[in-house]
Amino acid sequence: MVDNRTDSSAAADAPSDNGEIVYVPYASEFQMPDIMRLMKADLSEPYSIYTYRYFIHNWPELCIMAQCEGRYVGAIVCKLELHHYNVRRGYIAMLAVDKNYRKKKIGSTLVKKSIHQMVANGCDQVVLETEVTNHAALNLYENLGFVRDKYLHQYYLNGVDAYRLKLWLRDPLSS
């Protein structure tokens, strides 16, 4: 389960020039090139600007960026919608951290901050897909309480299989 003791808002942390990582919410279209740069470097799927805009313009509060000394070094892009049976389902569409800033808990912090924002908006569960070969991502999400829910054969355009991972935030039988 996700630790809910930290701040549930996606509000910006105080700016830093000492190498400290700060987390800032999406604020304007001027951040789009940085989001796209980060995702293009890490993700196997080629996304158009329209895909980014679909998520970010509809759910700007679920786009959070990590910044170090004025440079964006990580980003997460999510959405939250009503799913079957009145379940409010969050979806982590994209997560990327600059390779020079990995192993600093940036990815897990971005995921936690986005989940806290989803919970604040009544989210019942969170899902995502990741390549079966992406062991770092699988470890990150499983350490946060996600479980492998479904195996998706040749899910990605590159032919790689995927796992759908799911995190239950509320007991589905209690609704």
N, C-alpha and C positions, 0 to 999 in steps of 0.2 A: 504494500500500500504506500501511497505517496505521503511523505511527512507534511502535514498541514499546519505545522507550527510557524512557518515563515510567513512573511507578508503576502497576502493574497492579491495584492494589486500588481499591475504591470507598470506602475509609475517609475519614472526614471530615478536611478540612484544618482548621488552627487557626482559631478564630473571629476575625473582624475587624470593627472599627468605623471603619475609615479609608477606606471605599469600595472595598476589595479584594473580589474575588469569591472565595468559598470554596465547595467542593463537598462535599455531605453525602449519605450514603446514606439511603434511606427507613428510617424508624425506627418510625413509629406511624401509626395512623389519624388522628391529629390533623393530619397533613400533607396529608391527602386534599383538603380544601377548597382549599388553595393549588395543588395539582397540577391540580385541576379548573378553577380560575380561570385558570391559565396556558393550559391546553389550549383551553378554551372561547373565549378571546380570539383564538387563532391558527388553530385548525383548523376546516375547513369541515364536518366530520362532527359530528353531535350524539351524544355518548357518554353512556350512563347510568352511574351509580355502579357498577353491576354489572360493566361492562366494565373500568373502572379496577381494581376489586377483583380481577377475574379475573387480570389481568396482575400487579398489585402484590403480591397475597397469594401467588401461585404462584412469582414470581420477584422477591422484594423486593431482592435484591442487584443486580438490573438496573434498578432505579429510582434515579436519581441526581438530586439537586436542586442548583441554583446559588443561593447566598444572598449578599446584599449588605446589610450593616448590619442584620442580623436579618430581612430581607424576602426571600422566595423570588422570584427573578427569572428562573428557568429550570428546566426539568425534562425528563428523558427517561424513557420507559417502554418496556421491552423484554421479550423472552422468549427462551428457548433450549430447543429440543426436537429430538428425533430425527426426521429427515425421511427421504425415500426413500433406499434403498441405504445405510443406516447413516450418513448424513451428519448431523452435529450442526449444525443451522441456527439462527442467531440471527435475531431479527426486531425491528426498531425499529418499534414501534407508534405512538409519539407523541413529538414533540419540539417544545418551545415555549420561546421566550425573550421576556420582556417587551419591548415595542417601545422603551422608554426605555433598554434595556441592550444593544441590538444593536450590531454592529460592534466587539465587545470579545472576540471569539473564544469566547464562552460556548457557543454551539451546537456548534461543532466540538470544544470541550473535553469537553462532555457526551457527544458521540458517541464520541470517543476513549476516554474513561473506561469507557463501557459496553462497547465492543469489547474493551478490555483485560480486563474482567471476564469477558466471554464466552470469550476465548482461554484464560484461566485455568481455565475449565470445559470445555475441549476443543472449542470451536467451530471448524467447518470453513468456514462461509460465513455472511454476514449479508445479509439482504434487507429491503426496505421498499418502500412505494409513496408517490409524491408526485404532486401535480397537475402536468400538463404546463405549466401557466401559472405555477408557483411557481419562478421562475428563481433566487431566492436559495437555496432548498433544493437545487435541482439543482446549483448551483455549489458549495455547501457539501459535498455528498456526493461529487461528482465530484472535487473537490480532495482528498478523502480516499481516492480510489482506487476508488470505486463506479463501475460501468458500467451503462448502460441495457440491461436484459436483455429487457424485454417492454413492448409498448404495450398498454394496457388501455382499450378504448373505453368511454366513459361509466361509468367505474369508481365514481365518487363519486355520492352521492345528489343532488348539485346538477347532475349531468349532465356534469361535467367529466371529461375523459380523464386517465389517469395513466400514469406510467412505473413499472415495477418495476425497482428498482435492486439490483445485487448486488455484493458484495465477497467475492472468494475469498480465504480465509486459508490454505488448504492446496491443493495441486495435486490436483484430483479424480481424476487418472489414477494418482496414487501410492498410493492406498488399496488 
